[in-house]
């Protein structure tokens, strides 16, 4: 799914290096919406915070968090260089408030901010993070749980915004979903 990714340099959408307040956040949000909607073929967007000095929770809530909520299940967004602990805490707090998970990738190490997967889906989520894409049947075979149970776990992760999915034709001729990590 990486072939369909695009980078969003957040600073390019901001008027200054400081993201402050709901009003400024709403202006940036509209610019982000225009950018994402003008790229219907891109399914995953890497968000770079290079050049962003600071953000408050209100700005974070009105921009990337709201963008993730709007496109939940259809497009994925993740942070690639979110190393400033203060900024990370503000994004995390804003995402938590809106019950929106957002992936943060530090090299090959994934982290979720906002909300975490439910305990019952955590094993399936960790399995999916180790692969670019997977099917419920593959997870079921690796854990000896029923396919229906594995399928339910992946569907919940998709519904909650932790994974993306696409419909495919199964070997049996029926519909099968392929689940993608957000990276």
C-alpha positions as CSV (number, residue, x, y, z in Angstrom):
1,X,0.0,0.0,0.0
2,X,3.0,2.3,0.2
3,X,2.9,3.0,-3.5
4,X,-0.3,5.0,-2.8
5,X,1.2,7.2,-0.1
6,X,1.8,10.9,0.0
7,X,3.7,13.1,2.5
8,X,1.9,16.1,4.2
9,X,4.4,18.6,5.5
10,X,2.2,20.2,8.1
11,X,4.2,23.4,8.2
12,X,3.4,24.1,4.5
13,X,-0.3,24.4,5.5
14,X,0.3,26.7,8.5
15,X,0.8,30.5,8.5
16,X,3.5,30.3,11.2
17,X,5.6,27.5,12.9
18,X,3.2,27.7,15.9
19,X,-0.1,25.9,15.7
20,X,-2.3,27.7,18.2
21,X,-6.0,27.7,18.8
22,X,-9.2,26.4,17.2
23,X,-9.6,29.2,14.7
24,X,-6.1,28.7,13.2
25,X,-6.7,24.9,13.4
26,X,-9.9,25.2,11.4
27,X,-8.1,27.2,8.6
28,X,-5.3,24.6,8.4
29,X,-7.9,21.8,8.5
30,X,-9.6,23.2,5.4
31,X,-6.3,23.4,3.6
32,X,-5.6,19.8,4.6
33,X,-9.0,18.6,3.4
34,X,-8.4,20.3,0.0
35,X,-5.0,18.6,-0.3
36,X,-6.3,15.1,0.6
37,X,-9.4,15.3,-1.5
38,X,-7.4,16.4,-4.5
39,X,-5.5,13.1,-4.3
40,X,-8.1,10.4,-4.5
41,X,-5.6,7.8,-5.4
42,X,-3.5,8.3,-2.3
43,X,-4.7,6.0,0.5
44,X,-2.0,6.7,3.1
45,X,-0.6,10.1,4.1
46,X,2.6,10.5,6.1
47,X,2.5,13.6,8.3
48,X,5.8,15.4,8.8
49,X,6.0,18.0,11.6
50,X,9.4,19.3,10.3
51,X,9.5,23.1,10.9
52,X,6.6,23.1,13.4
53,X,7.8,24.6,16.6
54,X,4.8,23.9,18.8
55,X,1.1,23.1,18.8
56,X,-1.5,23.3,21.4
57,X,-4.3,20.7,22.0
58,X,-7.0,22.9,20.4
59,X,-5.0,23.2,17.2
60,X,-4.1,19.5,17.2
61,X,-7.7,18.6,17.7
62,X,-8.9,20.7,14.8
63,X,-6.3,19.6,12.3
64,X,-4.8,16.2,12.0
65,X,-7.1,14.5,14.6
66,X,-10.2,15.8,12.8
67,X,-8.7,14.8,9.5
68,X,-8.1,11.2,10.7
69,X,-11.7,11.1,12.0
70,X,-13.2,12.3,8.8
71,X,-11.4,9.7,6.7
72,X,-11.5,6.8,9.2
73,X,-11.5,3.5,7.4
74,X,-11.0,5.1,4.0
75,X,-7.6,6.8,4.2
76,X,-4.8,6.4,6.8
77,X,-2.6,9.1,8.4
78,X,0.5,8.6,10.4
79,X,3.3,10.7,11.9
80,X,6.8,10.0,10.8
81,X,9.0,12.4,12.8
82,X,7.2,13.3,15.9
83,X,10.1,13.3,18.3
84,X,9.4,16.4,20.4
85,X,7.8,15.0,23.6
86,X,5.8,18.2,24.3
87,X,4.2,18.2,20.9
88,X,3.6,14.5,21.0
89,X,1.8,14.9,24.3
90,X,-0.5,17.5,22.8
91,X,-1.3,15.3,19.7
92,X,-1.9,12.4,22.1
93,X,-4.2,14.4,24.3
94,X,-6.2,15.8,21.4
95,X,-6.6,12.3,19.8
96,X,-7.6,10.8,23.2
97,X,-10.3,13.5,23.7
98,X,-11.8,12.6,20.3
99,X,-11.2,8.8,20.7
100,X,-9.1,8.7,17.6
101,X,-6.0,6.5,17.2
102,X,-3.1,7.8,15.2
103,X,0.0,5.9,14.3
104,X,3.4,7.2,15.0
105,X,6.3,5.5,13.3
106,X,9.9,6.0,14.6
107,X,11.9,4.0,12.0
108,X,10.5,0.5,12.1
109,X,8.9,1.0,15.6
110,X,5.2,1.7,15.7
111,X,3.4,3.5,18.5
112,X,-0.3,4.5,18.8
113,X,-1.4,7.7,20.3
114,X,-4.9,8.7,21.2
115,X,-6.7,5.4,22.0
116,X,-5.3,1.9,22.2
117,X,-6.8,-1.2,20.8
118,X,-9.0,-3.2,23.2
119,X,-7.2,-6.0,25.0
120,X,-9.0,-8.6,23.0
121,X,-7.9,-7.2,19.7
122,X,-4.3,-6.4,20.7
123,X,-2.8,-9.6,19.4
124,X,-4.4,-9.2,16.0
125,X,-3.3,-5.6,15.8
126,X,0.3,-6.4,16.7
127,X,0.2,-9.2,14.0
128,X,-1.1,-6.7,11.4
129,X,1.6,-4.1,12.3
130,X,4.3,-6.7,11.4
131,X,3.0,-6.9,7.8
132,X,2.1,-4.4,5.1
133,X,-1.1,-6.4,4.6
134,X,-2.8,-9.4,6.0
135,X,-6.0,-11.5,5.9
136,X,-8.0,-12.8,8.9
137,X,-7.4,-16.3,7.7
138,X,-3.6,-15.8,8.0
139,X,-3.9,-14.5,11.5
140,X,-6.3,-17.4,12.4
141,X,-3.9,-20.0,11.1
142,X,-1.0,-18.5,13.1
143,X,-2.9,-18.5,16.3
144,X,-5.3,-21.5,16.0
145,X,-8.3,-19.3,16.7
146,X,-11.5,-19.6,14.5
147,X,-11.5,-17.6,11.3
148,X,-14.8,-15.9,12.3
149,X,-13.2,-14.7,15.6
150,X,-10.1,-13.4,13.7
151,X,-12.3,-11.7,11.2
152,X,-14.3,-10.0,14.0
153,X,-11.1,-8.7,15.6
154,X,-9.8,-7.2,12.3
155,X,-13.2,-5.7,11.6
156,X,-13.2,-4.0,15.0
157,X,-9.7,-2.7,14.4
158,X,-10.8,-1.3,11.1
159,X,-14.0,0.3,12.5
160,X,-12.0,2.0,15.3
161,X,-9.4,3.4,12.8
162,X,-6.4,1.2,13.6
163,X,-6.2,-0.4,10.2
164,X,-7.4,0.1,6.6
165,X,-9.1,-2.6,4.5
166,X,-9.9,-3.4,1.0
167,X,-12.3,-5.9,-0.5
168,X,-10.8,-8.8,-2.5
169,X,-12.1,-12.0,-4.1
170,X,-11.3,-15.1,-2.0
171,X,-10.1,-18.4,-3.5
172,X,-13.6,-19.7,-2.8
173,X,-15.1,-17.0,-5.0
174,X,-16.6,-15.0,-2.1
175,X,-15.6,-11.7,-0.6
176,X,-12.5,-11.4,1.5
177,X,-11.0,-8.4,3.2
178,X,-7.3,-7.5,3.1
179,X,-6.3,-5.4,6.1
180,X,-3.4,-2.9,5.8
181,X,-1.4,-1.3,8.5
182,X,-1.2,2.5,8.4
183,X,2.3,3.3,7.3
